[in-house]
Amino acid sequence: MRFLVKISIPVEAGNAAAKKDGLKVIQKILEQQKPEAAYFIADGGRRTAVVIVNLKDASEIPGFAEPWFLALNAGIEAVPAMVAEDLRKAEPAIAKAVKTYG
């Protein structure tokens, strides 16, 4: 199951990591996790990564989140995400809901 994960790094922790090793810890985590995509933005004044990751099971979420928590004191928001093929597979359920509740 794909998740869109927003990883928000507090300014103090991000500054400390930047001074220590130029944020190489982020590169190390991403190399381990192998996301489908990773984007970096400033959001609410914090260094933030937006990552697309494909996990086989929800039990993998803690293993994904812990490196970010431990290395950077990051906050994590994860939401399920679909590609177009997933949406096509959902069409029967959508049609059923429309018929019942629409």
Secondary structure, DSSP 8 states (H G I E B T S, - for coil): -EEEEEEEE-HHHHHHHHHHHTTHHHHHHHHHH--SEEEEEEETTEEEEEEEEE-SSGGGHHHHHHHHHHHH--EEEEEEE--HHHHHHHHHHHHHHHHHH-
